[in-house]
Amino acid sequence: MSRSIWKGPFFHPNLLKKTQSKESYQKFKVWSRASTILHEFIGHSFEIHNGKNFLPLTVTEDMVGHKFGEFASTRNKPKSKKGKKRK
């Protein structure tokens, strides 16, 4: 279920302050994975926390309206175990 239109998109207010006051070449760390990507974030670089480390992301026009958490997976890919060959 989506968020009500009259409330507007959710985003952490500090993200908007950081992107408006600083240069675009700086990387901003984001812990708020539920924040929506706004038009003001286009061209900025972010590092999104996935629970263990930060994953880099540069925002493009296609990402507007999506959440930051969609671009940083929290799941590890399954690793296959190498079995020993028997003679």
Secondary structure, 3 states (H helix, E strand, C coil): CCCCCCCCCCCCHHHHHHHHHCCCCCEEEECCCCCECCHHHCCCEEEEECCCCEEEEECCHHHCCCEHHHHCCCCCCCCCCCCCCCC
